[in-house]
């Protein structure tokens, strides 16, 4: 597998960084400490926020999170023209992660109200 790099992974990095901060707050405020879930700074040996973090290291951290928590899912949704993997990190409750397709379908239905046959379909 080729390492992730370049402009096409900008959104992956952005989503991952935002998700990492969100996930850290969730760990601190909503759950007891779980030693298997490490902070980005611990994972990157103190280099997080002190230097540029390559996309491959952010992707490795996201894979680690997805492998250690039932609240995190890493999905591949495509490839760049150069063949690099495009992924999204999803953080939610275990119940929501199990129902992602239904949640997606509901969101699509709500964003297209003209296609609904009645008001009750929008509720």
Sine and cosine of phi, psi and omega as CSV:
sin_phi,cos_phi,sin_psi,cos_psi,sin_omega,cos_omega
0.00,0.00,0.74,-0.68,0.00,-1.00
-0.96,0.29,0.57,-0.82,0.07,-1.00
-0.94,0.35,0.53,-0.85,0.02,-1.00
-0.97,0.24,0.73,-0.68,0.06,-1.00
-0.27,-0.96,0.23,-0.97,0.09,-1.00
1.00,-0.04,0.04,-1.00,-0.05,-1.00
-0.89,0.46,-0.59,0.81,-0.06,-1.00
-0.87,0.50,-0.33,0.94,-0.02,-1.00
-0.99,-0.12,0.15,0.99,0.00,-1.00
-0.82,0.57,-0.71,0.70,-0.03,-1.00
-0.93,0.37,-0.57,0.82,0.08,-1.00
-0.87,0.49,-0.72,0.70,-0.01,-1.00
-0.90,0.44,-0.71,0.71,0.00,-1.00
-0.87,0.49,-0.74,0.67,0.01,-1.00
-0.89,0.45,-0.67,0.75,-0.02,-1.00
-0.90,0.44,-0.70,0.72,-0.02,-1.00
-0.91,0.42,-0.71,0.71,0.03,-1.00
-0.88,0.47,-0.69,0.73,-0.01,-1.00
-0.91,0.42,-0.62,0.79,0.00,-1.00
-0.88,0.48,-0.72,0.69,0.01,-1.00
-0.90,0.43,-0.66,0.75,0.04,-1.00
-0.89,0.46,-0.70,0.71,-0.03,-1.00
-0.91,0.42,-0.63,0.77,0.03,-1.00
-0.89,0.47,-0.68,0.73,0.03,-1.00
-0.88,0.47,-0.63,0.77,0.01,-1.00
-0.89,0.45,-0.68,0.73,0.00,-1.00
-0.89,0.45,-0.70,0.71,-0.06,-1.00
-0.92,0.38,-0.69,0.72,-0.15,-0.99
-0.99,-0.15,-0.40,0.92,-0.16,-0.99
-0.92,-0.38,-0.27,0.96,-0.09,-1.00
-0.71,-0.71,0.43,-0.90,0.15,-0.99
-0.92,0.39,0.34,-0.94,-0.02,-1.00
-0.86,0.51,0.70,-0.71,0.04,-1.00
-0.83,-0.56,0.95,-0.32,-0.11,-0.99
-0.89,0.46,-0.39,0.92,-0.01,-1.00
-0.96,0.27,-0.27,0.96,0.05,-1.00
-0.98,-0.18,0.92,-0.38,-0.05,-1.00
-0.97,-0.22,0.41,-0.91,0.04,-1.00
-0.96,0.28,0.33,-0.95,0.06,-1.00
-0.85,0.53,-0.60,0.80,-0.01,-1.00
-0.91,0.42,-0.65,0.76,0.05,-1.00
-0.92,0.40,-0.69,0.73,-0.02,-1.00
-0.89,0.46,-0.60,0.80,-0.04,-1.00
-0.99,-0.11,0.30,0.96,0.06,-1.00
0.83,0.56,0.72,0.70,0.08,-1.00
0.98,0.19,0.19,0.98,-0.06,-1.00
-1.00,-0.10,-0.16,0.99,-0.05,-1.00
-0.92,0.39,0.71,-0.71,-0.01,-1.00
0.95,0.31,-0.04,1.00,0.01,-1.00
-0.97,-0.24,-0.29,0.96,0.02,-1.00
-0.44,-0.90,0.17,-0.98,0.08,-1.00
-0.89,0.45,0.73,-0.68,0.02,-1.00
-0.97,-0.23,0.89,-0.45,0.01,-1.00
-0.87,0.49,0.52,-0.85,-0.02,-1.00
-0.85,0.53,-0.54,0.84,0.00,-1.00
-0.90,0.43,-0.57,0.82,0.03,-1.00
-0.96,0.28,-0.61,0.79,0.07,-1.00
-0.90,0.43,-0.68,0.74,0.03,-1.00
-0.89,0.45,-0.63,0.77,0.03,-1.00
-0.90,0.43,-0.64,0.77,0.04,-1.00
-0.91,0.42,-0.67,0.74,0.03,-1.00
-0.88,0.47,-0.65,0.76,0.05,-1.00
-0.89,0.45,-0.63,0.78,0.03,-1.00
-0.90,0.44,-0.71,0.71,0.03,-1.00
-0.86,0.51,-0.72,0.70,-0.02,-1.00
-0.89,0.46,-0.50,0.86,0.00,-1.00
-0.99,0.12,-0.26,0.96,-0.08,-1.00
-0.92,-0.38,-0.15,0.99,-0.04,-1.00
-0.75,-0.66,0.66,-0.76,0.06,-1.00
-0.98,0.21,-0.07,1.00,0.00,-1.00
-0.99,-0.15,0.04,1.00,-0.08,-1.00
-0.80,-0.60,0.71,-0.71,0.06,-1.00
-0.73,-0.68,0.73,-0.69,0.07,-1.00
-0.94,-0.34,0.88,-0.48,-0.03,-1.00
-0.89,-0.46,0.67,-0.75,0.13,-0.99
-1.00,-0.04,0.77,-0.64,-0.02,-1.00
-0.89,-0.46,0.03,1.00,0.04,-1.00
0.24,-0.97,-0.18,-0.98,0.03,-1.00
-0.70,-0.72,0.48,-0.88,0.08,-1.00
-0.97,0.24,0.23,-0.97,0.08,-1.00
-0.85,0.53,-0.41,0.91,0.04,-1.00
-1.00,0.09,-0.05,1.00,0.03,-1.00
1.00,-0.05,0.12,0.99,0.03,-1.00
-0.98,0.21,0.53,-0.85,-0.04,-1.00
-0.98,0.22,0.69,-0.73,0.12,-0.99
-0.95,-0.31,0.81,-0.58,-0.07,-1.00
-0.75,-0.66,0.32,-0.95,0.10,-0.99
-0.74,-0.68,0.67,-0.74,0.04,-1.00
-0.99,-0.17,0.85,-0.53,-0.04,-1.00
-0.93,-0.37,0.81,-0.58,0.01,-1.00
-0.86,-0.51,0.85,-0.53,-0.02,-1.00
-0.28,-0.96,-0.11,-0.99,0.07,-1.00
-0.96,0.28,0.41,-0.91,0.04,-1.00
-0.84,0.54,-0.59,0.81,0.01,-1.00
-0.90,0.43,-0.70,0.71,0.01,-1.00
-0.92,0.40,-0.61,0.79,0.02,-1.00
-0.89,0.45,-0.57,0.82,0.04,-1.00
-0.94,0.34,-0.45,0.89,-0.07,-1.00
-0.95,-0.32,0.47,0.89,-0.08,-1.00
-0.85,0.52,-0.67,0.74,-0.03,-1.00
-0.91,0.42,-0.63,0.77,0.03,-1.00
-0.92,0.38,-0.66,0.75,0.04,-1.00
-0.89,0.46,-0.68,0.74,0.03,-1.00
-0.89,0.46,-0.70,0.72,0.01,-1.00
-0.89,0.45,-0.66,0.75,0.03,-1.00
-0.89,0.45,-0.67,0.74,0.03,-1.00
-0.89,0.45,-0.67,0.75,0.04,-1.00
-0.89,0.47,-0.67,0.74,0.00,-1.00
-0.89,0.45,-0.65,0.76,-0.02,-1.00
-0.95,0.31,-0.44,0.90,0.01,-1.00
-1.00,0.08,-0.12,0.99,0.02,-1.00
-0.81,-0.58,0.91,0.42,-0.11,-0.99
-0.90,0.43,-0.41,0.91,-0.02,-1.00
-0.93,0.36,-0.36,0.93,0.00,-1.00
-1.00,0.06,-0.18,0.98,0.03,-1.00
-0.96,0.27,0.63,-0.78,-0.02,-1.00
-0.99,0.11,-0.39,0.92,0.00,-1.00
-0.48,-0.88,0.24,-0.97,0.01,-1.00
-0.90,0.44,-0.57,0.82,-0.03,-1.00
-0.89,0.46,-0.44,0.90,0.04,-1.00
-0.94,0.34,-0.36,0.93,-0.01,-1.00
-1.00,0.03,-0.18,0.98,-0.04,-1.00
-1.00,-0.07,0.00,0.00,0.00,0.00
